[in-house]
Amino acid sequence: MDEKNEEMKKALQALADDTNLRRLDELLKEFNIFEALGVVRQELRHSDFLRYLLDPNEGHRLKDTFAKRLLRELGLSDLANQDLSQSQVQREWADIDILLTDEQNRLVIIVENKIDTVEHSEQLQKYLRTIRSHPRYKDWRIVALYLTPLRAAPSDSGYLAVGYAQICVVLESIAKNASQDMQVAIRHYTQAVRRHIVGDSEEIRLSRDIYRKHKRALDFIYTYRPDHRAELYELLVRLITQPNLSLELDDSEQNNIRFTVKEWDPLLKKGVDWTSTGRMLLFAVANNVESVTLG
């Protein structure tokens, strides 16, 4: 037993001394505005931010750089070489997530964005029909993009598949020439996307490497991690059973703590098929994983 304890101590010490663990801790402590706002997987907020970046008239001072670099990333170099500084960009026009129109180049770009949702009701076909049948866009070139976390194939061959990793690559390529505030915004955005959507962030790579090297120590730590539900159960039982309170504990388990007021007992001990005490009225604390409620 002592030998096993000594081996575990060495395993835990090796984990504590790992420089990768310290680097991971530093990264996870960094402030990220998208994480702070809780919008890292909110599809609408991503569409809002991408619309902002695509619009050359916005205050990011990137002009049409993002749109042109994205088109080049997608192999559309002929469009990337054109002047897109007069483009107009809209959100939810005819239900299209992002619509870029450029009259000078007679160009329409449709972006359908999906993160935690999937295509439905022939959306992709509908959006193409809407643009193709619109009198303004007659004979315009239409580029339709289907943006998903891992570059899923669209159901309509008229769309190009785009992955969020490509968005990150494009943004990271233009960040060095952006203003300081936009550099920060882009860094926060790509960090959040790589961490929470694409799954290829430095933090994820470090986590996997650390686990491979220190599996035994990490499994041991996980086994003895704090159990908040058990701690809350023990706390409530201690409070309810205090001698100075006129409360009495009824049949309880970790996820359901039942109690009553002692003075009620003469009137309420007439029930059946609920708890072993036969009480008809009880307070109950539902101690769930994500919430605690009193009923």
C-alpha positions as CSV (number, residue, x, y, z in Angstrom):
1,M,0.0,0.0,0.0
2,D,2.8,2.4,0.9
3,E,4.5,1.6,-2.5
4,K,1.3,2.5,-4.3
5,N,0.9,5.7,-2.3
6,E,4.4,6.7,-3.2
7,E,3.8,6.0,-6.9
8,M,0.7,8.2,-6.8
9,K,2.6,11.0,-5.0
10,K,5.2,10.9,-7.8
11,A,2.5,10.9,-10.5
12,L,0.8,13.9,-8.9
13,Q,4.1,15.8,-8.5
14,A,5.0,15.1,-12.1
15,L,1.6,16.6,-13.1
16,A,2.2,19.7,-10.9
17,D,5.6,20.2,-12.5
18,D,4.4,20.0,-16.1
19,T,5.0,23.3,-17.8
20,N,2.2,22.5,-20.2
21,L,-0.2,22.5,-17.2
22,R,1.0,26.0,-16.2
23,R,0.6,27.2,-19.8
24,L,-3.0,25.8,-19.9
25,D,-3.8,27.5,-16.7
26,E,-2.6,30.8,-18.1
27,L,-4.6,30.4,-21.3
28,L,-7.8,29.6,-19.4
29,K,-7.4,32.6,-17.2
30,E,-7.2,35.0,-20.1
31,F,-10.2,37.3,-20.6
32,N,-12.3,36.7,-23.7
33,I,-15.2,39.0,-24.4
34,F,-17.2,36.4,-26.4
35,E,-16.9,33.9,-23.5
36,A,-17.8,36.6,-21.0
37,L,-20.9,37.5,-22.9
38,G,-21.9,33.8,-23.2
39,V,-22.3,34.0,-27.0
40,V,-19.6,31.5,-28.2
41,R,-22.2,29.1,-29.7
42,Q,-25.0,31.6,-30.4
43,E,-25.5,31.4,-34.2
44,L,-27.2,34.8,-34.5
45,R,-24.3,36.6,-32.7
46,H,-21.7,35.0,-35.0
47,S,-23.8,36.1,-38.1
48,D,-23.9,39.6,-36.6
49,F,-20.1,39.7,-36.2
50,L,-19.4,38.3,-39.6
51,R,-21.8,40.7,-41.3
52,Y,-20.0,43.5,-39.5
53,L,-16.6,42.3,-40.8
54,L,-17.9,41.8,-44.3
55,D,-19.3,45.3,-44.6
56,P,-16.7,47.7,-45.9
57,N,-18.7,50.7,-44.6
58,E,-18.4,49.7,-40.9
59,G,-15.9,51.1,-38.4
60,H,-13.5,48.2,-38.4
61,R,-11.4,50.1,-41.0
62,L,-10.6,46.8,-42.8
63,K,-12.6,48.0,-45.8
64,D,-13.2,45.0,-48.1
65,T,-10.2,43.1,-46.9
66,F,-12.1,40.3,-45.1
67,A,-14.5,39.7,-48.0
68,K,-11.7,39.5,-50.5
69,R,-9.4,37.3,-48.4
70,L,-12.4,34.9,-47.7
71,L,-13.1,34.7,-51.4
72,R,-9.4,33.9,-52.1
73,E,-9.4,31.3,-49.4
74,L,-12.4,29.6,-51.2
75,G,-10.5,29.6,-54.5
76,L,-12.5,32.5,-56.0
77,S,-9.4,34.6,-56.9
78,D,-11.1,36.3,-59.8
79,L,-13.6,37.9,-57.4
80,A,-11.0,38.5,-54.7
81,N,-9.1,40.7,-57.2
82,Q,-12.1,43.0,-57.7
83,D,-12.9,46.2,-55.8
84,L,-15.6,45.3,-53.3
85,S,-15.5,48.6,-51.4
86,Q,-19.0,49.6,-52.5
87,S,-20.7,46.4,-51.3
88,Q,-23.8,46.4,-49.1
89,V,-24.2,43.8,-46.5
90,Q,-27.5,42.9,-44.8
91,R,-28.8,40.5,-42.1
92,E,-31.9,38.4,-42.5
93,W,-33.0,39.8,-45.8
94,A,-35.6,37.3,-47.0
95,D,-34.5,35.1,-44.1
96,I,-30.9,34.9,-45.6
97,D,-28.4,35.0,-42.7
98,I,-26.0,37.3,-44.5
99,L,-26.4,38.9,-47.9
100,L,-23.7,40.8,-49.6
101,T,-24.5,42.7,-52.8
102,D,-22.1,44.6,-55.0
103,E,-23.8,46.5,-57.9
104,Q,-20.5,47.6,-59.4
105,N,-19.4,44.0,-59.9
106,R,-22.9,42.6,-60.3
107,L,-22.2,40.2,-57.5
108,V,-24.4,38.6,-54.8
109,I,-23.0,36.5,-51.9
110,I,-25.3,34.4,-49.8
111,V,-24.1,33.1,-46.4
112,E,-26.1,30.5,-44.6
113,N,-24.7,30.0,-41.1
114,K,-25.2,26.9,-39.0
115,I,-23.6,26.0,-35.7
116,D,-25.9,23.9,-33.5
117,T,-28.7,23.7,-36.1
118,V,-29.1,21.9,-39.4
119,E,-30.8,22.7,-42.7
120,H,-34.6,22.4,-42.8
121,S,-37.5,23.1,-45.2
122,E,-35.2,23.2,-48.2
123,Q,-33.7,26.5,-46.9
124,L,-30.7,26.5,-49.3
125,Q,-32.8,25.9,-52.4
126,K,-35.3,28.6,-51.3
127,Y,-32.6,31.3,-50.8
128,L,-31.1,30.6,-54.3
129,R,-34.6,30.8,-55.9
130,T,-35.3,34.1,-54.1
131,I,-32.1,35.7,-55.5
132,R,-32.4,34.2,-59.0
133,S,-36.0,35.3,-59.4
134,H,-35.4,38.8,-58.1
135,P,-35.4,41.4,-61.0
136,R,-32.5,43.4,-59.5
137,Y,-30.1,40.4,-59.6
138,K,-30.9,39.2,-63.1
139,D,-27.6,38.2,-64.8
140,W,-25.6,38.9,-61.5
141,R,-23.1,36.3,-60.4
142,I,-24.3,34.4,-57.3
143,V,-21.9,32.9,-54.8
144,A,-23.7,30.8,-52.1
145,L,-21.7,29.8,-49.0
146,Y,-22.8,27.2,-46.4
147,L,-20.9,27.9,-43.2
148,T,-20.7,25.2,-40.5
149,P,-18.2,24.3,-37.7
150,L,-16.5,21.5,-39.6
151,R,-17.3,22.4,-43.2
152,A,-20.3,20.1,-43.6
153,A,-21.5,19.4,-47.2
154,P,-24.5,21.4,-48.2
155,S,-27.6,19.6,-49.6
156,D,-27.6,21.9,-52.6
157,S,-24.7,21.8,-55.1
158,G,-25.1,25.5,-55.7
159,Y,-23.4,26.2,-52.4
160,L,-19.8,26.1,-51.4
161,A,-19.0,24.4,-48.1
162,V,-17.1,26.7,-45.7
163,G,-15.7,25.8,-42.2
164,Y,-15.2,28.0,-39.2
165,A,-11.5,27.1,-39.3
166,Q,-11.3,28.8,-42.6
167,I,-12.9,31.9,-41.1
168,C,-10.2,31.8,-38.4
169,V,-7.4,31.4,-40.9
170,V,-8.6,34.4,-42.9
171,L,-9.1,36.6,-39.8
172,E,-5.7,35.7,-38.4
173,S,-4.1,36.6,-41.7
174,I,-5.5,40.1,-41.7
175,A,-5.1,40.8,-38.0
176,K,-1.5,42.0,-38.2
177,N,-2.6,44.9,-40.5
178,A,-5.7,45.8,-38.5
179,S,-6.0,48.6,-35.9
180,Q,-5.1,47.7,-32.3
181,D,-8.7,47.4,-31.2
182,M,-9.6,45.2,-34.1
183,Q,-6.5,43.0,-33.4
184,V,-7.9,42.4,-30.0
185,A,-11.4,41.7,-31.3
186,I,-10.1,39.3,-33.9
187,R,-7.9,37.5,-31.4
188,H,-10.8,37.1,-28.9
189,Y,-13.1,35.9,-31.7
190,T,-10.8,33.3,-33.3
191,Q,-9.7,32.1,-29.8
192,A,-13.4,31.5,-28.9
193,V,-14.2,29.9,-32.2
194,R,-11.2,27.5,-32.1
195,R,-11.9,26.6,-28.5
196,H,-15.7,26.1,-28.6
197,I,-16.7,25.5,-32.3
198,V,-13.8,24.1,-34.3
199,G,-12.0,22.2,-31.4
200,D,-8.4,22.9,-32.5
201,S,-7.3,25.6,-30.0
202,E,-4.0,25.5,-28.2
203,E,-5.9,24.8,-25.0
204,I,-7.4,21.7,-26.4
205,R,-4.1,20.4,-27.8
206,L,-2.5,21.0,-24.4
207,S,-5.3,19.3,-22.5
208,R,-5.0,16.2,-24.7
209,D,-1.2,16.1,-24.3
210,I,-1.4,16.6,-20.5
211,Y,-3.9,13.8,-20.2
212,R,-1.8,11.4,-22.3
213,K,1.2,12.0,-20.1
214,H,-0.6,12.1,-16.7
215,K,-3.6,9.9,-17.1
216,R,-3.1,8.1,-13.8
217,A,-2.8,11.3,-11.8
218,L,-5.7,13.0,-13.5
219,D,-8.0,10.0,-13.1
220,F,-7.2,9.9,-9.4
221,I,-8.0,13.7,-9.1
222,Y,-11.3,13.2,-11.0
223,T,-12.3,10.3,-8.7
224,Y,-12.0,12.6,-5.7
225,R,-13.3,15.8,-7.3
226,P,-15.7,17.9,-5.2
227,D,-19.3,16.6,-5.3
228,H,-21.4,19.7,-5.0
229,R,-24.7,17.8,-4.8
230,A,-23.4,15.6,-1.9
231,E,-22.0,18.7,-0.1
232,L,-25.4,20.5,-0.4
233,Y,-27.2,17.4,0.8
234,E,-25.0,17.2,3.9
235,L,-25.4,20.9,4.5
236,L,-29.2,20.9,4.3
237,V,-29.4,17.8,6.6
238,R,-27.3,19.5,9.2
239,L,-29.4,22.7,9.0
240,I,-32.7,20.8,9.2
241,T,-31.7,18.7,12.1
242,Q,-30.4,21.5,14.3
243,P,-32.0,21.2,17.7
244,N,-33.0,24.9,17.9
245,L,-35.2,24.6,14.7
246,S,-38.7,23.3,14.7
247,L,-38.0,21.1,11.7
248,E,-37.9,17.4,11.2
249,L,-36.2,15.5,8.4
250,D,-38.3,13.0,6.4
251,D,-37.3,10.3,4.0
252,S,-34.5,11.8,1.9
253,E,-31.8,11.0,-0.6
254,Q,-29.2,13.1,-2.3
255,N,-31.4,14.5,-5.1
256,N,-34.5,15.0,-2.9
257,I,-34.4,16.3,0.7
258,R,-37.8,16.2,2.4
259,F,-38.7,17.9,5.7
260,T,-41.6,19.2,7.7
261,V,-42.5,21.4,10.6
262,K,-42.7,19.4,13.9
263,E,-45.9,21.2,15.0
264,W,-47.7,19.9,11.9
265,D,-47.3,16.2,12.7
266,P,-50.5,15.6,14.7
267,L,-52.5,16.8,11.7
268,L,-50.6,15.6,8.7
269,K,-49.6,12.0,9.6
270,K,-52.5,10.5,7.7
271,G,-51.1,10.0,4.2
272,V,-50.1,6.8,2.4
273,D,-47.8,5.8,-0.6
274,W,-45.5,8.8,-0.4
275,T,-42.9,8.5,2.3
276,S,-42.6,5.9,5.1
277,T,-43.8,8.4,7.7
278,G,-47.2,8.9,6.1
279,R,-47.1,12.7,6.1
280,M,-49.4,14.3,3.6
281,L,-47.5,17.6,3.4
282,L,-43.8,18.0,3.1
283,F,-41.2,20.6,1.9
284,A,-38.9,19.1,-0.7
285,V,-35.6,20.4,-2.0
286,A,-34.9,19.0,-5.5
287,N,-31.1,18.9,-5.6
288,N,-30.5,18.5,-9.4
289,V,-27.2,18.8,-11.3
290,E,-28.0,22.1,-12.8
291,S,-30.5,23.6,-10.4
292,V,-31.9,23.5,-6.9
293,T,-35.6,24.1,-6.3
294,L,-37.8,24.2,-3.2
295,G,-41.3,22.7,-3.5
